[in-house]
């Protein structure tokens, strides 16, 4: 940890990288970071304020909690209200609003909703509570899918019949493709998601960079990481190149993590998925394979689709598409706060609105 603090937060090195970025930037460029961890690091350290005026950083749909549609959150709420269900989730989903309330409000009224730190904890709860149904809210990008796949495999080995997943897995490359295909797209380069690339590798990003002629650089999450990645992107843009260059070499390998990828392929299959703010994107999600249908909460409980009812004051969709920034929302910091969020981008630990609010950026 000290190495990361000393080397990747070195003020002198950061100033040198900023000077290099300023020296090579001759034209306006728009760069999107696609990971909520990058968004929080950029805002927390004021990186966007230190860059040349010609460089604009925009925030993308890099928060899996934020892009989970209201309809699916409503299904989670319906499950959590059932007396026979122990509903489990990571903590960042608890206060995300559905159409009318959140998991936190149901828990306050006595619902059995438990925060876990691993889906395997939910499997253990199913073992310990055979008379109740245990449901885990499987939300996330490619990063969390391997752990959820292992949980299903473990439940199958144990012969559990009271464990299931409510699945909301989404895949980053199709979302990038959808953003680039938008008629009003301004994005010219991407800070690629470091953690996702650690699992998935670089092949999909290399294909997209070539197909769309857009530079992409997987980056780490410290200030020097991000500045080094921005420098690589600007050099490519200025030179007319469009490649994948790997800034995050200490974690990301070209092939990714083969064991994690294999687990995901064994348990999940690609499907269409609806994203909050982006709509339905073909082949952009994961669902359980038919042989694991017994662990699919949507099938097991015959959950119905609900009509989405988001706050008309919330512009989180425009924020997730990189069209607006949080302070441009009239409700930001007024009607919408972390204590009383109107949308997921304000309450999620990776949401852009939360990043601005925590940094007191207006």
RODRENTI-272775 format. One record per residue (C-alpha): residue number from 0; x, y, z. Coordinates in nm, 2 decimals. Each point is the difference from the previous one (the first is absolute). Layout:
N
     k        X        Y        Z
   NUM        X        Y        Z
...
END
This chain:
362
     k        X        Y        Z
     0     0.00     0.00     0.00
     1     0.28     0.24     0.08
     2     0.14    -0.05    -0.35
     3    -0.33     0.11    -0.15
     4    -0.02     0.30     0.23
     5     0.36     0.11    -0.07
     6     0.03    -0.08    -0.37
     7    -0.35     0.05    -0.13
     8    -0.08     0.31     0.20
     9     0.34     0.17    -0.04
    10    -0.07     0.37    -0.04
    11     0.31     0.07    -0.20
    12    -0.08    -0.28    -0.24
    13    -0.36     0.12    -0.03
    14     0.13     0.36    -0.09
    15     0.23    -0.15    -0.26
    16    -0.28    -0.19    -0.16
    17    -0.23     0.30     0.00
    18     0.28     0.21    -0.17
    19     0.04    -0.27    -0.26
    20    -0.38    -0.01    -0.07
    21     0.00     0.37    -0.04
    22     0.29    -0.01    -0.23
    23    -0.15    -0.25    -0.24
    24    -0.35     0.13     0.00
    25    -0.07     0.23    -0.30
    26    -0.37    -0.05    -0.06
    27    -0.32    -0.06     0.19
    28    -0.06    -0.37     0.09
    29    -0.28    -0.18     0.19
    30     0.10    -0.30     0.21
    31    -0.25    -0.22     0.19
    32     0.09    -0.21     0.30
    33    -0.22    -0.30     0.01
    34     0.06    -0.11     0.36
    35    -0.16     0.15     0.31
    36     0.32    -0.06     0.19
    37     0.18     0.23    -0.25
    38    -0.27     0.26     0.03
    39     0.04     0.01     0.38
    40     0.38     0.02    -0.02
    41    -0.02     0.28    -0.27
    42    -0.24     0.21     0.21
    43     0.16    -0.07     0.34
    44     0.35     0.10    -0.12
    45    -0.13     0.28    -0.23
    46     0.17    -0.15    -0.30
    47    -0.25     0.15    -0.24
    48     0.07     0.35     0.13
    49     0.37    -0.03    -0.06
    50    -0.01    -0.11    -0.36
    51     0.04     0.24    -0.30
    52    -0.33     0.18    -0.09
    53    -0.01    -0.19    -0.33
    54    -0.04    -0.33     0.18
    55    -0.35    -0.09     0.12
    56    -0.06    -0.30     0.22
    57    -0.35    -0.14    -0.01
    58    -0.15    -0.27     0.22
    59    -0.14    -0.31    -0.14
    60    -0.23    -0.29     0.11
    61     0.27    -0.15     0.21
    62    -0.20    -0.06     0.32
    63    -0.18    -0.34    -0.02
    64    -0.24     0.10     0.28
    65    -0.09     0.32    -0.19
    66    -0.08    -0.18    -0.33
    67    -0.22    -0.26     0.17
    68    -0.35     0.09    -0.13
    69    -0.28     0.10     0.24
    70    -0.21    -0.30    -0.12
    71     0.26    -0.24     0.13
    72     0.04     0.18     0.33
    73    -0.38    -0.02     0.04
    74     0.03    -0.38    -0.05
    75     0.26     0.00     0.28
    76    -0.23     0.19     0.22
    77    -0.29    -0.24    -0.07
    78     0.23    -0.29     0.10
    79     0.12     0.18     0.32
    80    -0.36     0.05     0.11
    81    -0.07    -0.37     0.00
    82     0.00    -0.15     0.35
    83     0.17    -0.32    -0.11
    84     0.29     0.18    -0.16
    85     0.34     0.10     0.14
    86     0.11     0.26    -0.25
    87     0.37     0.06    -0.02
    88     0.20     0.26    -0.19
    89     0.31     0.21     0.01
    90    -0.05     0.31     0.20
    91     0.00     0.25    -0.29
    92    -0.34    -0.13    -0.12
    93    -0.19     0.06     0.32
    94    -0.08     0.37    -0.04
    95    -0.05     0.00    -0.38
    96    -0.35     0.12    -0.06
    97    -0.25    -0.22    -0.19
    98    -0.33     0.14    -0.12
    99    -0.13     0.08     0.35
   100     0.26    -0.11     0.26
   101     0.33    -0.17     0.06
   102     0.13    -0.32     0.16
   103     0.11     0.21     0.30
   104    -0.36     0.11     0.06
   105    -0.13    -0.35    -0.01
   106     0.27    -0.11     0.24
   107    -0.09     0.28     0.23
   108    -0.36    -0.14     0.01
   109     0.13    -0.35     0.10
   110     0.09    -0.16    -0.33
   111     0.28    -0.26     0.02
   112     0.25     0.17    -0.22
   113     0.37    -0.07     0.07
   114     0.31     0.16    -0.13
   115     0.27    -0.25    -0.10
   116     0.35     0.05    -0.12
   117     0.01    -0.31    -0.23
   118    -0.27    -0.20    -0.17
   119     0.14    -0.31     0.17
   120    -0.12     0.15     0.33
   121    -0.35    -0.02    -0.15
   122     0.06    -0.36    -0.09
   123     0.10    -0.07     0.37
   124    -0.32     0.18     0.11
   125    -0.20    -0.24    -0.22
   126     0.17    -0.29     0.17
   127    -0.07     0.14     0.34
   128    -0.36     0.08    -0.07
   129    -0.15    -0.29    -0.20
   130    -0.36     0.10     0.08
   131     0.05     0.34    -0.17
   132     0.08     0.12    -0.35
   133     0.33     0.19    -0.04
   134     0.03     0.24    -0.29
   135     0.32     0.18    -0.10
   136    -0.03     0.32    -0.21
   137     0.27    -0.07    -0.27
   138     0.08     0.34    -0.13
   139     0.32     0.10    -0.17
   140     0.22     0.01    -0.31
   141     0.24    -0.28    -0.10
   142     0.19     0.06     0.32
   143    -0.26    -0.15     0.24
   144    -0.13    -0.27    -0.24
   145     0.27    -0.26     0.09
   146    -0.09     0.01     0.37
   147    -0.36    -0.04    -0.07
   148     0.07    -0.29    -0.24
   149     0.20    -0.18     0.28
   150    -0.29     0.05     0.24
   151    -0.24    -0.17    -0.24
   152     0.25    -0.28    -0.06
   153     0.04    -0.04     0.38
   154    -0.38     0.00     0.05
   155    -0.04    -0.27    -0.27
   156     0.27    -0.22     0.16
   157    -0.18     0.03     0.34
   158    -0.33    -0.08    -0.15
   159    -0.16     0.31     0.13
   160    -0.36     0.07    -0.11
   161    -0.05     0.32     0.20
   162     0.27     0.22    -0.16
   163    -0.04     0.22    -0.31
   164     0.14     0.31    -0.17
   165    -0.19     0.30    -0.13
   166     0.24     0.07    -0.28
   167     0.08     0.34    -0.14
   168     0.34    -0.05    -0.16
   169     0.10     0.24    -0.28
   170     0.30     0.00    -0.24
   171     0.21     0.31    -0.07
   172     0.10    -0.03    -0.37
   173    -0.35    -0.01    -0.14
   174    -0.08     0.32     0.21
   175     0.30     0.17    -0.15
   176    -0.12    -0.10    -0.35
   177    -0.35     0.15     0.08
   178     0.15     0.32     0.11
   179     0.22     0.03    -0.31
   180    -0.30    -0.08    -0.22
   181    -0.21     0.29     0.14
   182    -0.06     0.27    -0.26
   183     0.11     0.27     0.23
   184     0.31    -0.18     0.12
   185     0.30     0.23     0.10
   186     0.22    -0.26     0.16
   187     0.34    -0.04    -0.16
   188     0.19    -0.22     0.24
   189    -0.06    -0.23     0.30
   190     0.16    -0.06     0.33
   191    -0.08    -0.37     0.01
   192    -0.11    -0.17     0.32
   193     0.30    -0.14     0.18
   194    -0.17    -0.26     0.22
   195    -0.22    -0.13    -0.29
   196     0.31    -0.03    -0.22
   197     0.17    -0.19     0.28
   198    -0.26    -0.27    -0.04
   199    -0.08     0.02    -0.37
   200     0.33     0.10    -0.16
   201     0.05     0.23    -0.29
   202    -0.14    -0.19    -0.31
   203    -0.34     0.16    -0.01
   204     0.14     0.35     0.05
   205     0.26    -0.05    -0.27
   206    -0.28    -0.10    -0.24
   207    -0.21     0.30     0.09
   208     0.29     0.24    -0.03
   209     0.07    -0.13    -0.35
   210    -0.37     0.00    -0.10
   211    -0.08     0.35     0.13
   212     0.34     0.15    -0.04
   213    -0.01     0.11     0.37
   214     0.30    -0.02     0.23
   215    -0.05    -0.20     0.32
   216     0.23    -0.02     0.30
   217    -0.07    -0.22     0.31
   218     0.11     0.19     0.30
   219     0.06    -0.05     0.37
   220    -0.18     0.21     0.27
   221     0.27     0.22     0.15
   222     0.07     0.36    -0.13
   223     0.32    -0.09    -0.18
   224    -0.17    -0.30    -0.16
   225    -0.28     0.22    -0.14
   226     0.23     0.28    -0.12
   227     0.23    -0.25    -0.17
   228    -0.30    -0.15    -0.18
   229    -0.12     0.34    -0.11
   230     0.34     0.08    -0.14
   231     0.00    -0.32    -0.20
   232    -0.35     0.08    -0.13
   233     0.09     0.36    -0.10
   234     0.31    -0.11    -0.18
   235    -0.21    -0.25    -0.20
   236    -0.26     0.26    -0.08
   237     0.26     0.26    -0.11
   238     0.18    -0.25    -0.21
   239    -0.32    -0.15    -0.16
   240     0.05    -0.34     0.15
   241    -0.27    -0.23     0.16
   242     0.14    -0.28     0.20
   243    -0.02    -0.17     0.34
   244     0.29     0.10     0.22
   245     0.02    -0.17     0.34
   246     0.08     0.25     0.28
   247    -0.11    -0.24     0.27
   248     0.26    -0.27    -0.07
   249     0.04    -0.09     0.36
   250    -0.35    -0.15     0.00
   251    -0.13    -0.04    -0.36
   252     0.13    -0.27    -0.22
   253    -0.09    -0.03    -0.37
   254    -0.18    -0.33     0.06
   255    -0.16     0.12     0.32
   256    -0.07    -0.26     0.27
   257    -0.07    -0.34    -0.18
   258    -0.13    -0.18     0.31
   259    -0.25     0.28     0.08
   260    -0.11     0.02    -0.36
   261    -0.05    -0.38    -0.01
   262    -0.22     0.01     0.31
   263    -0.22     0.27    -0.16
   264    -0.03    -0.19    -0.33
   265    -0.11    -0.32     0.19
   266    -0.28     0.17     0.19
   267    -0.12     0.30    -0.21
   268    -0.09     0.07    -0.36
   269    -0.02     0.33    -0.18
   270    -0.34     0.17    -0.03
   271    -0.16     0.33    -0.09
   272    -0.01     0.23     0.30
   273    -0.17     0.33     0.08
   274     0.22     0.27     0.15
   275    -0.13     0.30     0.19
   276     0.06     0.30    -0.22
   277     0.10    -0.19    -0.31
   278    -0.30    -0.23    -0.06
   279     0.04    -0.35    -0.13
   280     0.34    -0.09    -0.14
   281     0.02    -0.33    -0.19
   282     0.24    -0.27     0.14
   283     0.10     0.23     0.28
   284    -0.09    -0.22     0.30
   285     0.03    -0.34     0.16
   286    -0.27    -0.24     0.12
   287     0.02    -0.34     0.15
   288     0.03    -0.29    -0.24
   289    -0.31    -0.23    -0.03
   290     0.18    -0.27     0.20
   291     0.01     0.24     0.29
   292    -0.36     0.13    -0.03
   293    -0.08    -0.14     0.34
   294     0.22     0.28     0.15
   295    -0.17     0.28    -0.21
   296    -0.22     0.20     0.24
   297    -0.20     0.16    -0.29
   298    -0.11    -0.35    -0.11
   299    -0.03    -0.15     0.34
   300    -0.23     0.27     0.14
   301    -0.17     0.08    -0.34
   302     0.09     0.37     0.04
   303    -0.20     0.24    -0.21
   304     0.13     0.30    -0.19
   305    -0.11     0.33     0.16
   306    -0.03     0.34    -0.16
   307     0.30     0.22     0.07
   308    -0.08     0.32     0.21
   309     0.31     0.21     0.04
   310    -0.01     0.35     0.14
   311    -0.07     0.25    -0.27
   312     0.26     0.23     0.17
   313     0.28    -0.25    -0.05
   314     0.23     0.03    -0.30
   315     0.21    -0.31     0.08
   316    -0.06    -0.14    -0.35
   317     0.17     0.30    -0.16
   318     0.28    -0.02     0.26
   319     0.06    -0.37    -0.07
   320     0.02     0.07    -0.38
   321     0.26     0.28     0.06
   322    -0.24     0.26    -0.13
   323    -0.02     0.20     0.33
   324     0.19     0.03     0.32
   325    -0.15    -0.02     0.35
   326     0.01     0.38     0.08
   327    -0.21     0.06    -0.31
   328    -0.29    -0.18     0.16
   329    -0.24     0.25     0.16
   330    -0.07    -0.24     0.29
   331     0.37    -0.07     0.07
   332     0.08     0.07     0.37
   333    -0.35     0.14     0.06
   334    -0.29    -0.25    -0.04
   335     0.26    -0.27    -0.08
   336     0.27    -0.08     0.26
   337     0.17    -0.32     0.12
   338    -0.24     0.00     0.30
   339    -0.31     0.04    -0.23
   340     0.11    -0.11    -0.35
   341    -0.23     0.03    -0.30
   342     0.22    -0.23    -0.21
   343     0.26    -0.27     0.02
   344     0.29     0.23    -0.11
   345    -0.04     0.20     0.33
   346     0.00    -0.30     0.24
   347     0.23    -0.26    -0.16
   348     0.36    -0.01     0.12
   349     0.11     0.02    -0.37
   350    -0.27     0.25    -0.12
   351     0.11     0.33    -0.16
   352    -0.24     0.21     0.20
   353     0.13    -0.15     0.33
   354     0.36     0.08    -0.11
   355    -0.08     0.36    -0.06
   356    -0.20     0.03     0.33
   357     0.27    -0.16     0.21
   358     0.26     0.24    -0.15
   359    -0.23     0.30     0.05
   360     0.01     0.07    -0.37
   361    -0.29     0.22    -0.12
END
